[in-house]
Amino acid sequence: MGTYRVVGLVVIAAAVGFVAGTQLSTRRQVAAAGAEGCDTCVPVGGPAADTAAAPAIPANPDRPSLVELGSDECQQCQKMQKVLAELEPVLAGKVDVVRVDTDVHTDVVSRFRLRLIPTQVIVDGKGQELWRHEGFIPLDELKAEIDQAVAASATRQGETK
């Protein structure tokens, strides 16, 4: 083998090792931060897997939306679905709940810069992010965060009028 080929193979091997190490490091950082996800709950991203349009985010320009990004295959995402089912009637008319399956709508993964699923994001009526959480979050904590984000959003809207 020529010197250039050997050097080229070494450079490629180093690049692959660097990328793999970076991905592993990111997963460890997420786990260390206390996000309750599982090892397989890292969204893939890329072109949309389905031709169906992703749900509108925000769902309504007059109020905030809670966006739940997850997968039907993920255990933590399934736990979040139960929390959202309890929370939805309480939020009716105040905050819209938008569920996005990241396995189906993979383009949303890059839009929201997802590192882990489930991820919950609260956006205002203009689509600006107000709050974000990665992993499972219990009902009472999620409700408190929603209340704070909605109050902050209302304050900001009052200042801009």
RATA-V860276 format. One record per residue. N is the residue number from 1. RES is the residue in three letters. SS is DSSP state (a for helix, b for strand, c for the rest). PHI is phi in whole degrees, -180 to 180 (* if undefined). PSI is psi in degrees with one decimal (NA if undefined). Layout:
n->{N:N}
res->{RES:RES}
ss->{SS:SS}
phi->{PHI:PHI}
psi->{PSI:PSI}
This chain:
n->{1:2:3:4:5:6:7:8:9:10:11:12:13:14:15:16:17:18:19:20:21:22:23:24:25:26:27:28:29:30:31:32:33:34:35:36:37:38:39:40:41:42:43:44:45:46:47:48:49:50:51:52:53:54:55:56:57:58:59:60:61:62:63:64:65:66:67:68:69:70:71:72:73:74:75:76:77:78:79:80:81:82:83:84:85:86:87:88:89:90:91:92:93:94:95:96:97:98:99:100:101:102:103:104:105:106:107:108:109:110:111:112:113:114:115:116:117:118:119:120:121:122:123:124:125:126:127:128:129:130:131:132:133:134:135:136:137:138:139:140:141:142:143:144:145:146:147:148:149:150:151:152:153:154:155:156:157:158:159:160:161}
res->{MET:GLY:THR:TYR:ARG:VAL:VAL:GLY:LEU:VAL:VAL:ILE:ALA:ALA:ALA:VAL:GLY:PHE:VAL:ALA:GLY:THR:GLN:LEU:SER:THR:ARG:ARG:GLN:VAL:ALA:ALA:ALA:GLY:ALA:GLU:GLY:CYS:ASP:THR:CYS:VAL:PRO:VAL:GLY:GLY:PRO:ALA:ALA:ASP:THR:ALA:ALA:ALA:PRO:ALA:ILE:PRO:ALA:ASN:PRO:ASP:ARG:PRO:SER:LEU:VAL:GLU:LEU:GLY:SER:ASP:GLU:CYS:GLN:GLN:CYS:GLN:LYS:MET:GLN:LYS:VAL:LEU:ALA:GLU:LEU:GLU:PRO:VAL:LEU:ALA:GLY:LYS:VAL:ASP:VAL:VAL:ARG:VAL:ASP:THR:ASP:VAL:HIS:THR:ASP:VAL:VAL:SER:ARG:PHE:ARG:LEU:ARG:LEU:ILE:PRO:THR:GLN:VAL:ILE:VAL:ASP:GLY:LYS:GLY:GLN:GLU:LEU:TRP:ARG:HIS:GLU:GLY:PHE:ILE:PRO:LEU:ASP:GLU:LEU:LYS:ALA:GLU:ILE:ASP:GLN:ALA:VAL:ALA:ALA:SER:ALA:THR:ARG:GLN:GLY:GLU:THR:LYS}
ss->{c:c:a:a:a:a:a:a:a:a:a:a:a:a:a:a:a:a:a:a:a:a:a:a:a:a:a:a:a:a:a:a:c:c:c:c:c:c:c:c:c:c:c:c:c:c:c:c:c:c:c:c:c:c:c:c:c:c:c:c:c:c:c:c:b:b:b:b:b:b:c:c:c:c:a:a:a:a:a:a:a:a:a:a:a:a:a:a:a:a:a:c:c:c:c:b:b:b:b:b:b:c:c:c:c:c:a:a:a:a:a:c:c:c:c:c:c:c:b:b:b:b:b:c:c:c:c:c:b:b:b:b:b:b:c:c:c:c:a:a:a:a:a:a:a:a:a:a:a:a:a:a:a:a:a:a:a:a:a:a:c}
phi->{*:-75:-58:-64:-67:-63:-61:-61:-66:-65:-64:-64:-62:-65:-64:-63:-62:-63:-64:-63:-65:-65:-63:-64:-62:-62:-63:-66:-64:-64:-65:-66:-74:91:-69:-94:-125:-124:-57:-91:-93:-109:-66:-90:80:115:-66:-59:-83:-135:-83:-67:-71:-69:-59:-68:-132:-73:-74:-146:-70:-94:-154:-69:-128:-96:-103:-104:-107:-167:-137:-70:-86:-90:-65:-66:-65:-64:-63:-65:-60:-66:-62:-65:-62:-73:-81:-55:-63:-69:-87:-50:86:-108:-139:-85:-103:-120:-102:-127:-83:-72:-76:-91:-108:-68:-66:-70:-57:-75:-59:-99:50:-75:-113:-154:-121:-73:-129:-113:-132:-106:-120:-80:-63:-95:92:-81:-70:-106:-161:-147:-142:-108:97:-73:-135:-64:-54:-65:-67:-64:-61:-64:-66:-64:-58:-65:-65:-66:-64:-64:-65:-65:-64:-63:-66:-67:-73:-85:-83}
psi->{141.9:158.5:-40.8:-37.8:-42.5:-45.8:-42.2:-43.4:-38.3:-42.6:-43.2:-44.9:-40.0:-41.0:-43.5:-42.8:-40.3:-47.5:-43.9:-41.3:-38.2:-42.9:-43.6:-41.2:-42.2:-43.2:-40.4:-38.8:-41.8:-44.3:-41.0:-29.5:-5.9:10.1:128.4:85.6:-170.5:167.1:-31.0:2.7:45.2:117.3:149.0:-47.8:177.3:-163.0:151.8:135.8:-13.2:150.2:-10.9:140.9:143.9:154.6:150.8:132.8:114.9:157.7:-27.9:128.8:-9.7:-6.6:162.5:162.1:139.2:116.3:120.5:114.7:118.0:-166.2:149.5:-18.5:-16.0:130.4:-42.2:-35.7:-38.4:-38.8:-39.4:-34.8:-38.6:-41.1:-45.9:-35.9:-36.6:-35.4:-31.3:-46.5:-32.5:-34.3:-10.4:126.4:-13.4:-44.6:130.1:139.8:123.6:120.7:133.5:120.6:112.0:-14.8:-30.5:-45.6:70.1:-20.3:-24.7:-26.0:-47.0:-35.3:-41.2:7.3:53.4:138.9:-22.6:147.1:148.7:150.8:135.2:133.7:134.2:126.2:149.7:-177.0:-17.5:-3.2:6.6:134.3:130.1:-31.0:152.0:144.6:138.3:133.4:-175.2:141.9:130.6:158.0:-49.7:-38.0:-42.2:-43.3:-41.5:-41.0:-39.4:-45.8:-43.4:-45.6:-39.9:-41.0:-42.4:-39.8:-41.8:-38.0:-44.9:-40.4:-35.9:-33.3:-30.1:-10.3:NA}
